[in-house]
């Protein structure tokens, strides 16, 4: 196994500073996408047009620009880590560079269908950019709540796409609460994790499972995913369960979760054998330039993700900043992918078990995000 792939106890935290320059690292093809969807944008954003026309225009953008991301075999990485048939599902090919575009566009379509004119959610960067883009296409007012001490490189993008930013004292969880209050008071569409729209979010992320099946024609042995709130992981599992129940696949893959060292309730609950996710102590959670997309003291869809890991006989592991940086560099050198370091947490969790008990020859998929 490659040097630096083992999980160590050094969290490599930079994190006592109150002001963070967050290294989101995700970057999609916004410059190319926006001109291409101008016609659909004019139709979808015009409230005087029939609802059917607006939804058709939005669906056209969703089908042509979002999802259907590449799945490629990582032969060079295979040789480096000693694991055959390792496939990379690169969600960085979405318009804003992450899988968040999937739920952003799905929820904007839902909001338009249900007659909302405003959508709100909390973010530390990537989700805000995805929602700002989707809302701009759908002609919706978009309110993005961001913790006041967070300075993400995506704020400029969010503003340029026409979204309104509300700065919230405290952490991400505080921003979620403020966004939910705004939704309730203003009768806005609540696009936060854990909202009434969770099932829609899970179905949207389930598309990742369908796309993997379309390429492999069966389920892989395992799918490794970086986790924060757990929504993406739970959605992928739900997608594979649906495929298996319909007789499309011969199995449900083992679901593998990776997150920042001791800073995520899902991974900690699995490692402790706890029956459910328990909140961590907020004062012990320190964000760094590397781990911020992963860490939180309260995983909103954590129990759904934890159940997916256990029901699939999967596993979870911690990843240090040092190891995430190492694998981000390795993927760039060996496979030519510029990935967000935090997105390698799933890969690290997969290889963590492989280093302890050699995984059998089969097909393994790792979900990544980052820059094209």
LUMKEPA-438355 format. One record per residue (C-alpha): z, y, x; residue in three letters; residue number from 1. Coordinates in pm, 1 decimal, m for minus. Example, Ala and Ser with C-alpha at 12.3 -4.5 7.8 and 13.67 -1.06 7.14 Angstrom:
<rs>
+----------+----------+----------+---------+-----+
!        z !        y !        x ! residuo ! num !
+----------+----------+----------+---------+-----+
!    780.0 !   m450.0 !   1230.0 !     Ala !   1 !
!    714.0 !   m106.0 !   1367.0 !     Ser !   2 !
+----------+----------+----------+---------+-----+
</rs>
This chain:
<rs>
+----------+----------+----------+---------+-----+
!        z !        y !        x ! residuo ! num !
+----------+----------+----------+---------+-----+
!      0.0 !      0.0 !      0.0 !     Unk !   1 !
!    m72.9 !    352.6 !    122.2 !     Unk !   2 !
!    191.1 !    545.3 !    313.2 !     Unk !   3 !
!    377.3 !    782.4 !     84.3 !     Unk !   4 !
!    323.4 !    576.5 !   m231.6 !     Unk !   5 !
!    680.3 !    454.0 !   m260.8 !     Unk !   6 !
!    914.8 !    639.8 !   m491.8 !     Unk !   7 !
!   1197.9 !    804.9 !   m301.0 !     Unk !   8 !
!   1505.3 !   1002.6 !   m399.8 !     Unk !   9 !
!   1389.0 !   1336.8 !   m266.9 !     Unk !  10 !
!   1300.7 !   1560.7 !   m562.3 !     Unk !  11 !
!   1156.8 !   1817.5 !   m316.8 !     Unk !  12 !
!   1264.3 !   2093.7 !   m554.3 !     Unk !  13 !
!   1171.4 !   2454.1 !   m490.5 !     Unk !  14 !
!   1340.9 !   2531.5 !   m811.1 !     Unk !  15 !
!   1627.9 !   2780.1 !   m809.2 !     Unk !  16 !
!   1395.8 !   3079.4 !   m834.8 !     Unk !  17 !
!   1399.4 !   3237.2 !  m1179.0 !     Unk !  18 !
!   1034.8 !   3335.0 !  m1164.9 !     Unk !  19 !
!    775.5 !   3059.6 !  m1137.5 !     Unk !  20 !
!    413.5 !   3081.5 !  m1031.7 !     Unk !  21 !
!    313.6 !   2763.7 !  m1209.0 !     Unk !  22 !
!     39.2 !   2562.3 !  m1046.8 !     Unk !  23 !
!   m134.6 !   2445.9 !  m1365.2 !     Unk !  24 !
!   m440.2 !   2351.3 !  m1164.3 !     Unk !  25 !
!   m640.5 !   2259.9 !  m1471.8 !     Unk !  26 !
!   m973.1 !   2428.7 !  m1512.8 !     Unk !  27 !
!  m1252.8 !   2330.5 !  m1745.9 !     Unk !  28 !
!  m1600.0 !   2459.0 !  m1819.1 !     Unk !  29 !
!  m1507.4 !   2754.6 !  m2037.4 !     Unk !  30 !
!  m1773.0 !   2977.5 !  m1883.9 !     Unk !  31 !
!  m2040.7 !   2723.6 !  m1978.7 !     Unk !  32 !
!  m1890.2 !   2610.9 !  m2310.5 !     Unk !  33 !
!  m1837.4 !   2946.8 !  m2482.8 !     Unk !  34 !
!  m2205.3 !   3059.2 !  m2482.2 !     Unk !  35 !
!  m2310.5 !   2714.9 !  m2602.1 !     Unk !  36 !
!  m2094.0 !   2731.1 !  m2913.7 !     Unk !  37 !
!  m2164.4 !   3090.7 !  m3020.2 !     Unk !  38 !
!  m2369.0 !   2985.1 !  m3323.0 !     Unk !  39 !
!  m2099.2 !   2745.2 !  m3444.0 !     Unk !  40 !
!  m1834.5 !   3006.6 !  m3370.6 !     Unk !  41 !
!  m2005.9 !   3261.3 !  m3595.4 !     Unk !  42 !
!  m2013.7 !   3011.1 !  m3880.0 !     Unk !  43 !
!  m1666.8 !   2858.3 !  m3833.0 !     Unk !  44 !
!  m1499.1 !   3197.3 !  m3792.9 !     Unk !  45 !
!  m1656.2 !   3357.0 !  m4100.1 !     Unk !  46 !
!  m1414.7 !   3328.8 !  m4397.0 !     Unk !  47 !
!  m1691.3 !   3436.5 !  m4636.7 !     Unk !  48 !
!  m1888.3 !   3119.0 !  m4567.7 !     Unk !  49 !
!  m1830.2 !   2799.2 !  m4766.9 !     Unk !  50 !
!  m1548.5 !   2584.5 !  m4630.0 !     Unk !  51 !
!  m1783.9 !   2290.1 !  m4581.7 !     Unk !  52 !
!  m2007.0 !   2495.4 !  m4349.8 !     Unk !  53 !
!  m1712.1 !   2615.2 !  m4143.3 !     Unk !  54 !
!  m1573.5 !   2263.1 !  m4102.6 !     Unk !  55 !
!  m1915.8 !   2125.3 !  m4014.6 !     Unk !  56 !
!  m1951.4 !   2385.5 !  m3740.5 !     Unk !  57 !
!  m1607.8 !   2304.9 !  m3600.8 !     Unk !  58 !
!  m1676.6 !   1932.4 !  m3610.8 !     Unk !  59 !
!  m1999.9 !   1992.2 !  m3423.1 !     Unk !  60 !
!  m1809.4 !   2166.6 !  m3143.3 !     Unk !  61 !
!  m1542.4 !   1895.3 !  m3138.6 !     Unk !  62 !
!  m1796.4 !   1614.2 !  m3114.0 !     Unk !  63 !
!  m2021.6 !   1780.7 !  m2857.3 !     Unk !  64 !
!  m1770.4 !   1950.1 !  m2627.5 !     Unk !  65 !
!  m1435.2 !   1768.2 !  m2655.5 !     Unk !  66 !
!  m1354.7 !   1414.1 !  m2547.4 !     Unk !  67 !
!  m1595.1 !   1144.8 !  m2429.6 !     Unk !  68 !
!  m1449.1 !   1203.6 !  m2083.3 !     Unk !  69 !
!  m1563.5 !    990.5 !  m1788.0 !     Unk !  70 !
!  m1408.1 !    654.7 !  m1701.4 !     Unk !  71 !
!  m1496.3 !    558.8 !  m1345.3 !     Unk !  72 !
!  m1396.7 !    275.0 !  m1118.8 !     Unk !  73 !
!  m1199.9 !    397.3 !   m817.8 !     Unk !  74 !
!  m1331.2 !    157.4 !   m554.8 !     Unk !  75 !
!  m1217.5 !    366.1 !   m258.0 !     Unk !  76 !
!   m869.1 !    404.9 !   m401.0 !     Unk !  77 !
!   m860.0 !     31.4 !   m476.9 !     Unk !  78 !
!   m901.0 !    m48.2 !   m109.4 !     Unk !  79 !
!   m634.4 !    203.3 !    m18.0 !     Unk !  80 !
!   m364.5 !     71.8 !   m255.4 !     Unk !  81 !
!   m459.0 !   m295.0 !   m271.8 !     Unk !  82 !
!   m524.7 !   m313.6 !   m645.6 !     Unk !  83 !
!   m861.4 !   m427.4 !   m777.5 !     Unk !  84 !
!  m1045.2 !   m290.0 !  m1081.2 !     Unk !  85 !
!   m865.4 !     42.3 !  m1102.6 !     Unk !  86 !
!  m1031.9 !    285.4 !  m1341.9 !     Unk !  87 !
!   m970.8 !    661.1 !  m1371.7 !     Unk !  88 !
!   m993.4 !    830.4 !  m1712.9 !     Unk !  89 !
!  m1053.5 !   1194.1 !  m1617.0 !     Unk !  90 !
!   m943.0 !   1426.8 !  m1896.3 !     Unk !  91 !
!  m1024.8 !   1725.7 !  m1675.9 !     Unk !  92 !
!  m1378.0 !   1705.5 !  m1818.3 !     Unk !  93 !
!  m1258.5 !   1868.1 !  m2142.2 !     Unk !  94 !
!  m1342.4 !   2239.5 !  m2196.1 !     Unk !  95 !
!  m1010.5 !   2376.6 !  m2066.9 !     Unk !  96 !
!   m953.3 !   2090.5 !  m1822.9 !     Unk !  97 !
!   m693.3 !   1880.4 !  m2006.7 !     Unk !  98 !
!   m649.7 !   1635.9 !  m2295.1 !     Unk !  99 !
!   m484.0 !   1920.0 !  m2490.0 !     Unk ! 100 !
!   m828.5 !   2023.2 !  m2617.9 !     Unk ! 101 !
!   m830.5 !   1709.1 !  m2830.1 !     Unk ! 102 !
!   m531.5 !   1807.5 !  m3043.0 !     Unk ! 103 !
!   m608.8 !   2179.7 !  m3032.6 !     Unk ! 104 !
!   m948.5 !   2142.6 !  m3198.5 !     Unk ! 105 !
!   m825.8 !   1876.1 !  m3441.2 !     Unk ! 106 !
!   m543.2 !   2100.2 !  m3558.8 !     Unk ! 107 !
!   m763.0 !   2408.3 !  m3589.6 !     Unk ! 108 !
!   m995.3 !   2204.7 !  m3811.9 !     Unk ! 109 !
!   m694.5 !   2094.2 !  m4016.2 !     Unk ! 110 !
!   m568.9 !   2453.0 !  m4040.8 !     Unk ! 111 !
!   m907.6 !   2581.7 !  m4161.2 !     Unk ! 112 !
!   m934.6 !   2297.2 !  m4411.8 !     Unk ! 113 !
!   m589.8 !   2379.0 !  m4552.6 !     Unk ! 114 !
!   m651.4 !   2753.5 !  m4578.0 !     Unk ! 115 !
!   m435.0 !   2884.7 !  m4292.4 !     Unk ! 116 !
!   m541.8 !   3201.2 !  m4111.5 !     Unk ! 117 !
!   m288.9 !   3182.0 !  m3824.0 !     Unk ! 118 !
!   m182.6 !   2903.6 !  m3590.5 !     Unk ! 119 !
!    116.5 !   2904.6 !  m3353.7 !     Unk ! 120 !
!    258.2 !   2683.6 !  m3079.3 !     Unk ! 121 !
!    465.1 !   2694.9 !  m2759.9 !     Unk ! 122 !
!    330.6 !   2627.3 !  m2413.9 !     Unk ! 123 !
!    386.9 !   2663.5 !  m2044.2 !     Unk ! 124 !
!     12.7 !   2700.9 !  m1984.4 !     Unk ! 125 !
!   m247.5 !   2432.6 !  m2052.9 !     Unk ! 126 !
!   m185.5 !   2377.6 !  m2424.3 !     Unk ! 127 !
!   m197.0 !   2752.6 !  m2479.4 !     Unk ! 128 !
!   m541.4 !   2778.2 !  m2322.5 !     Unk ! 129 !
!   m668.3 !   2486.6 !  m2531.1 !     Unk ! 130 !
!   m533.3 !   2631.3 !  m2855.3 !     Unk ! 131 !
!   m659.2 !   2980.4 !  m2777.3 !     Unk ! 132 !
!  m1010.1 !   2842.2 !  m2728.2 !     Unk ! 133 !
!  m1003.0 !   2627.4 !  m3042.0 !     Unk ! 134 !
!   m859.7 !   2908.7 !  m3255.2 !     Unk ! 135 !
!  m1122.4 !   3153.2 !  m3126.5 !     Unk ! 136 !
!  m1396.8 !   2911.9 !  m3232.9 !     Unk ! 137 !
!  m1233.9 !   2854.7 !  m3571.0 !     Unk ! 138 !
!  m1174.4 !   3223.5 !  m3641.5 !     Unk ! 139 !
!   m796.2 !   3187.6 !  m3657.8 !     Unk ! 140 !
!   m529.8 !   3422.9 !  m3532.2 !     Unk ! 141 !
!   m339.7 !   3241.3 !  m3255.3 !     Unk ! 142 !
!     20.2 !   3313.0 !  m3150.6 !     Unk ! 143 !
!    128.2 !   3149.8 !  m2824.8 !     Unk ! 144 !
!    499.0 !   3142.3 !  m2735.2 !     Unk ! 145 !
!    573.5 !   3122.6 !  m2362.6 !     Unk ! 146 !
!    913.2 !   3119.0 !  m2185.0 !     Unk ! 147 !
!    961.1 !   3468.2 !  m2040.7 !     Unk ! 148 !
!   1028.4 !   3351.2 !  m1682.8 !     Unk ! 149 !
!    710.7 !   3143.3 !  m1666.5 !     Unk ! 150 !
!    403.7 !   3297.6 !  m1507.3 !     Unk ! 151 !
!    113.9 !   3057.4 !  m1549.0 !     Unk ! 152 !
!   m233.0 !   3125.3 !  m1415.4 !     Unk ! 153 !
!   m365.4 !   3052.0 !  m1762.6 !     Unk ! 154 !
!   m219.1 !   3362.1 !  m1928.9 !     Unk ! 155 !
!   m528.7 !   3567.0 !  m1841.6 !     Unk ! 156 !
!   m744.5 !   3297.9 !  m2002.0 !     Unk ! 157 !
!   m528.2 !   3285.1 !  m2314.9 !     Unk ! 158 !
!   m544.5 !   3662.2 !  m2361.1 !     Unk ! 159 !
!   m918.9 !   3681.1 !  m2296.2 !     Unk ! 160 !
!   m971.1 !   3420.4 !  m2567.7 !     Unk ! 161 !
!   m798.5 !   3653.0 !  m2814.4 !     Unk ! 162 !
!   m457.6 !   3487.7 !  m2854.7 !     Unk ! 163 !
!   m134.7 !   3686.8 !  m2885.7 !     Unk ! 164 !
!    144.3 !   3601.9 !  m2643.8 !     Unk ! 165 !
!    511.5 !   3614.6 !  m2742.1 !     Unk ! 166 !
!    757.6 !   3600.0 !  m2453.2 !     Unk ! 167 !
!   1070.8 !   3397.8 !  m2534.1 !     Unk ! 168 !
!   1402.2 !   3405.3 !  m2344.5 !     Unk ! 169 !
!   1500.6 !   3063.2 !  m2215.2 !     Unk ! 170 !
!   1304.7 !   2743.5 !  m2157.5 !     Unk ! 171 !
!   1013.7 !   2561.2 !  m2320.4 !     Unk ! 172 !
!   1236.1 !   2412.3 !  m2588.2 !     Unk ! 173 !
!   1347.1 !   2765.4 !  m2684.1 !     Unk ! 174 !
!    982.2 !   2870.8 !  m2709.2 !     Unk ! 175 !
!    915.2 !   2578.7 !  m2943.8 !     Unk ! 176 !
!   1200.9 !   2687.5 !  m3171.0 !     Unk ! 177 !
!   1074.2 !   3045.9 !  m3186.4 !     Unk ! 178 !
!    722.6 !   2926.0 !  m3263.9 !     Unk ! 179 !
!    854.1 !   2704.7 !  m3542.3 !     Unk ! 180 !
!   1050.3 !   2995.8 !  m3688.4 !     Unk ! 181 !
!    738.5 !   3214.1 !  m3681.3 !     Unk ! 182 !
!    545.4 !   2939.7 !  m3859.7 !     Unk ! 183 !
!    808.2 !   2905.5 !  m4130.4 !     Unk ! 184 !
!    851.5 !   3280.6 !  m4185.1 !     Unk ! 185 !
!    483.8 !   3374.0 !  m4176.1 !     Unk ! 186 !
!    348.3 !   3057.1 !  m4336.9 !     Unk ! 187 !
!    148.5 !   2986.2 !  m4022.5 !     Unk ! 188 !
!     15.0 !   2648.5 !  m3911.4 !     Unk ! 189 !
!    274.2 !   2485.2 !  m3681.5 !     Unk ! 190 !
!     88.7 !   2310.2 !  m3397.2 !     Unk ! 191 !
!    398.6 !   2219.9 !  m3195.9 !     Unk ! 192 !
!    484.3 !   1861.3 !  m3096.8 !     Unk ! 193 !
!    726.3 !   1706.8 !  m3344.8 !     Unk ! 194 !
!    589.7 !   1910.9 !  m3633.4 !     Unk ! 195 !
!    460.6 !   1780.1 !  m3965.0 !     Unk ! 196 !
!    125.0 !   1735.6 !  m3791.3 !     Unk ! 197 !
!    246.4 !   1471.4 !  m3545.5 !     Unk ! 198 !
!     33.8 !   1197.6 !  m3703.5 !     Unk ! 199 !
!   m278.4 !   1410.7 !  m3654.4 !     Unk ! 200 !
!   m185.8 !   1468.4 !  m3290.2 !     Unk ! 201 !
!   m134.6 !   1095.3 !  m3235.3 !     Unk ! 202 !
!   m470.6 !   1011.4 !  m3394.5 !     Unk ! 203 !
!   m641.5 !   1268.4 !  m3172.8 !     Unk ! 204 !
!   m493.4 !   1120.9 !  m2856.7 !     Unk ! 205 !
!   m581.4 !    776.9 !  m2991.4 !     Unk ! 206 !
!   m943.9 !    872.7 !  m2922.4 !     Unk ! 207 !
!   m867.1 !    818.7 !  m2553.2 !     Unk ! 208 !
!   m800.5 !    451.0 !  m2631.0 !     Unk ! 209 !
!  m1125.9 !    421.9 !  m2828.5 !     Unk ! 210 !
!  m1323.4 !    573.3 !  m2541.1 !     Unk ! 211 !
!  m1167.1 !    332.1 !  m2291.1 !     Unk ! 212 !
!  m1258.9 !     43.7 !  m2521.6 !     Unk ! 213 !
!  m1616.3 !    171.6 !  m2555.5 !     Unk ! 214 !
!  m1656.4 !    154.7 !  m2177.1 !     Unk ! 215 !
!  m1469.5 !   m169.0 !  m2101.3 !     Unk ! 216 !
!  m1542.4 !   m353.0 !  m2430.0 !     Unk ! 217 !
!  m1181.5 !   m471.5 !  m2434.0 !     Unk ! 218 !
!   m836.8 !   m337.3 !  m2358.7 !     Unk ! 219 !
!   m733.0 !   m320.0 !  m1993.2 !     Unk ! 220 !
!   m419.3 !   m493.6 !  m1868.8 !     Unk ! 221 !
!   m235.1 !   m162.3 !  m1849.7 !     Unk ! 222 !
!   m285.9 !    208.0 !  m1911.4 !     Unk ! 223 !
!    m81.2 !    449.2 !  m1698.6 !     Unk ! 224 !
!     m3.7 !    795.1 !  m1834.7 !     Unk ! 225 !
!    199.0 !   1096.2 !  m1710.7 !     Unk ! 226 !
!    463.4 !   1189.4 !  m1969.4 !     Unk ! 227 !
!    645.0 !   1504.1 !  m2075.9 !     Unk ! 228 !
!    697.9 !   1516.1 !  m2453.1 !     Unk ! 229 !
!    542.8 !   1170.5 !  m2488.1 !     Unk ! 230 !
!    277.7 !   1259.1 !  m2748.0 !     Unk ! 231 !
!    m24.8 !   1164.3 !  m2537.8 !     Unk ! 232 !
!    122.2 !    829.1 !  m2439.8 !     Unk ! 233 !
!    227.6 !    745.5 !  m2796.8 !     Unk ! 234 !
!   m116.8 !    840.1 !  m2926.4 !     Unk ! 235 !
!   m298.6 !    620.1 !  m2674.1 !     Unk ! 236 !
!    m75.1 !    327.0 !  m2769.3 !     Unk ! 237 !
!   m140.2 !    389.5 !  m3138.6 !     Unk ! 238 !
!   m514.6 !    385.0 !  m3070.3 !     Unk ! 239 !
!   m497.9 !     48.9 !  m2894.5 !     Unk ! 240 !
!   m279.6 !    m98.8 !  m3169.3 !     Unk ! 241 !
!   m544.9 !      2.0 !  m3422.2 !     Unk ! 242 !
!   m822.2 !   m155.1 !  m3212.6 !     Unk ! 243 !
!   m626.2 !   m479.4 !  m3172.7 !     Unk ! 244 !
!   m541.5 !   m506.1 !  m3541.8 !     Unk ! 245 !
!   m909.0 !   m463.1 !  m3627.9 !     Unk ! 246 !
!  m1003.4 !   m744.5 !  m3392.0 !     Unk ! 247 !
!  m1185.1 !   m518.4 !  m3147.1 !     Unk ! 248 !
!   m969.0 !   m610.0 !  m2846.4 !     Unk ! 249 !
!   m808.3 !   m931.1 !  m2728.8 !     Unk ! 250 !
!   m480.1 !   m759.5 !  m2642.7 !     Unk ! 251 !
!   m277.6 !   m440.9 !  m2641.8 !     Unk ! 252 !
!   m245.2 !   m301.7 !  m2287.7 !     Unk ! 253 !
!     91.6 !   m256.2 !  m2124.6 !     Unk ! 254 !
!    176.3 !    114.1 !  m2143.9 !     Unk ! 255 !
!    302.0 !    268.4 !  m1819.2 !     Unk ! 256 !
!    481.8 !    603.6 !  m1803.8 !     Unk ! 257 !
!    545.4 !    820.7 !  m1501.6 !     Unk ! 258 !
!    729.7 !   1150.6 !  m1479.1 !     Unk ! 259 !
!    919.6 !   1378.3 !  m1244.3 !     Unk ! 260 !
!   1218.5 !   1226.5 !  m1065.1 !     Unk ! 261 !
!   1516.9 !   1211.4 !  m1305.7 !     Unk ! 262 !
!   1380.3 !   1501.2 !  m1507.9 !     Unk ! 263 !
!   1232.5 !   1333.2 !  m1815.5 !     Unk ! 264 !
!   1428.3 !   1170.3 !  m2102.5 !     Unk ! 265 !
!   1164.2 !    902.8 !  m2170.3 !     Unk ! 266 !
!   1162.8 !    758.5 !  m1820.9 !     Unk ! 267 !
!   1539.2 !    790.0 !  m1787.1 !     Unk ! 268 !
!   1599.7 !    612.7 !  m2119.5 !     Unk ! 269 !
!   1373.0 !    326.0 !  m2016.3 !     Unk ! 270 !
!   1535.0 !    286.1 !  m1674.5 !     Unk ! 271 !
!   1885.0 !    291.4 !  m1825.6 !     Unk ! 272 !
!   1794.4 !     53.2 !  m2104.4 !     Unk ! 273 !
!   1909.7 !    308.4 !  m2362.6 !     Unk ! 274 !
!   1815.4 !    241.1 !  m2727.6 !     Unk ! 275 !
!   1658.7 !    586.1 !  m2761.2 !     Unk ! 276 !
!   1590.2 !    905.3 !  m2569.8 !     Unk ! 277 !
!   1892.0 !   1118.7 !  m2495.8 !     Unk ! 278 !
!   1873.7 !   1484.2 !  m2398.6 !     Unk ! 279 !
!   1930.1 !   1558.3 !  m2032.4 !     Unk ! 280 !
!   2152.6 !   1841.2 !  m1912.2 !     Unk ! 281 !
!   1932.2 !   2154.0 !  m1906.5 !     Unk ! 282 !
!   2116.0 !   2296.6 !  m1606.7 !     Unk ! 283 !
!   2007.4 !   1995.7 !  m1400.1 !     Unk ! 284 !
!   1637.4 !   2042.8 !  m1475.8 !     Unk ! 285 !
!   1467.8 !   2244.9 !  m1204.5 !     Unk ! 286 !
!   1098.4 !   2326.8 !  m1230.0 !     Unk ! 287 !
!    883.1 !   2340.1 !   m919.9 !     Unk ! 288 !
!    519.8 !   2430.8 !   m863.6 !     Unk ! 289 !
!    439.6 !   2059.6 !   m883.3 !     Unk ! 290 !
!    660.0 !   1906.6 !  m1152.4 !     Unk ! 291 !
!    657.5 !   2173.7 !  m1424.7 !     Unk ! 292 !
!    400.8 !   2005.7 !  m1656.5 !     Unk ! 293 !
!    629.1 !   1699.0 !  m1672.9 !     Unk ! 294 !
!    990.8 !   1809.2 !  m1684.8 !     Unk ! 295 !
!   1203.2 !   1883.1 !  m1987.5 !     Unk ! 296 !
!   1550.5 !   1805.4 !  m2108.0 !     Unk ! 297 !
!   1432.1 !   1709.6 !  m2457.0 !     Unk ! 298 !
!   1115.5 !   1502.7 !  m2508.3 !     Unk ! 299 !
!   1007.9 !   1589.5 !  m2861.5 !     Unk ! 300 !
!    811.1 !   1268.2 !  m2923.9 !     Unk ! 301 !
!   1018.8 !   1074.5 !  m2673.4 !     Unk ! 302 !
!   1131.9 !    796.0 !  m2904.9 !     Unk ! 303 !
!    771.7 !    726.5 !  m3007.5 !     Unk ! 304 !
!    671.2 !    701.3 !  m2641.5 !     Unk ! 305 !
!    972.9 !    487.4 !  m2549.7 !     Unk ! 306 !
!    893.2 !    247.4 !  m2833.4 !     Unk ! 307 !
!    529.7 !    226.0 !  m2717.2 !     Unk ! 308 !
!    637.0 !    134.0 !  m2364.2 !     Unk ! 309 !
!    876.4 !   m135.7 !  m2483.7 !     Unk ! 310 !
!    658.2 !   m282.5 !  m2758.8 !     Unk ! 311 !
!    369.4 !   m318.8 !  m2514.5 !     Unk ! 312 !
!    596.5 !   m472.9 !  m2247.6 !     Unk ! 313 !
!    513.2 !   m180.3 !  m2023.6 !     Unk ! 314 !
!    733.2 !      6.5 !  m1780.4 !     Unk ! 315 !
!    826.3 !    353.2 !  m1653.6 !     Unk ! 316 !
!    908.9 !    505.6 !  m1315.1 !     Unk ! 317 !
!    998.9 !    833.1 !  m1150.7 !     Unk ! 318 !
!    769.7 !   1027.9 !   m920.4 !     Unk ! 319 !
!    875.2 !   1283.9 !   m662.6 !     Unk ! 320 !
!    692.1 !   1606.4 !   m588.9 !     Unk ! 321 !
!    609.7 !   1465.5 !   m246.6 !     Unk ! 322 !
!    447.0 !   1152.1 !   m387.1 !     Unk ! 323 !
!    253.0 !   1347.8 !   m652.2 !     Unk ! 324 !
!    115.4 !   1580.5 !   m385.3 !     Unk ! 325 !
!     24.8 !   1279.6 !   m171.2 !     Unk ! 326 !
!   m174.0 !   1105.6 !   m443.7 !     Unk ! 327 !
!   m342.6 !   1425.2 !   m556.2 !     Unk ! 328 !
!   m470.2 !   1467.9 !   m201.5 !     Unk ! 329 !
!   m564.9 !   1100.4 !   m178.0 !     Unk ! 330 !
!   m769.6 !   1116.9 !   m499.7 !     Unk ! 331 !
!   m949.2 !   1425.2 !   m370.8 !     Unk ! 332 !
!  m1030.2 !   1256.3 !    m40.1 !     Unk ! 333 !
!  m1118.0 !    910.2 !   m170.0 !     Unk ! 334 !
!  m1267.7 !    977.3 !   m514.1 !     Unk ! 335 !
!  m1368.3 !   1345.5 !   m506.2 !     Unk ! 336 !
!  m1142.6 !   1438.1 !   m799.4 !     Unk ! 337 !
!   m936.4 !   1757.3 !   m795.1 !     Unk ! 338 !
!   m647.8 !   1646.4 !  m1011.9 !     Unk ! 339 !
!   m332.8 !   1823.1 !  m1120.8 !     Unk ! 340 !
!    m61.6 !   1670.6 !   m896.1 !     Unk ! 341 !
!    168.0 !   1611.7 !  m1194.8 !     Unk ! 342 !
!   m101.4 !   1400.8 !  m1361.3 !     Unk ! 343 !
!    m70.1 !   1139.2 !  m1084.7 !     Unk ! 344 !
!    277.1 !   1040.5 !  m1212.8 !     Unk ! 345 !
!    128.9 !    757.6 !  m1421.3 !     Unk ! 346 !
!    m64.0 !    624.5 !  m1121.3 !     Unk ! 347 !
!    254.9 !    636.3 !   m914.3 !     Unk ! 348 !
!    445.3 !    440.1 !  m1180.0 !     Unk ! 349 !
!    168.4 !    177.2 !  m1187.0 !     Unk ! 350 !
!    171.1 !    139.0 !   m808.9 !     Unk ! 351 !
!    551.2 !    140.4 !   m799.8 !     Unk ! 352 !
!    560.4 !   m195.3 !   m979.6 !     Unk ! 353 !
!    259.6 !   m322.6 !   m782.6 !     Unk ! 354 !
!    453.6 !   m261.3 !   m460.0 !     Unk ! 355 !
!    745.8 !   m469.2 !   m589.0 !     Unk ! 356 !
!    561.1 !   m754.7 !   m758.3 !     Unk ! 357 !
!    189.1 !   m772.4 !   m695.2 !     Unk ! 358 !
!      3.7 !   m708.9 !  m1019.3 !     Unk ! 359 !
!   m248.3 !   m980.7 !  m1115.9 !     Unk ! 360 !
!   m621.2 !   m931.2 !  m1079.9 !     Unk ! 361 !
!   m730.1 !   m749.1 !  m1396.2 !     Unk ! 362 !
!   m844.4 !   m406.5 !  m1513.0 !     Unk ! 363 !
!   m608.4 !   m109.5 !  m1496.8 !     Unk ! 364 !
!   m667.0 !    242.9 !  m1628.3 !     Unk ! 365 !
!   m500.4 !    565.4 !  m1512.7 !     Unk ! 366 !
!   m521.6 !    884.7 !  m1719.3 !     Unk ! 367 !
!   m564.4 !   1200.7 !  m1508.3 !     Unk ! 368 !
!   m632.9 !   1566.4 !  m1565.0 !     Unk ! 369 !
!   m723.2 !   1860.6 !  m1344.0 !     Unk ! 370 !
!  m1026.8 !   2044.3 !  m1215.4 !     Unk ! 371 !
!  m1388.4 !   1935.9 !  m1232.7 !     Unk ! 372 !
+----------+----------+----------+---------+-----+
</rs>
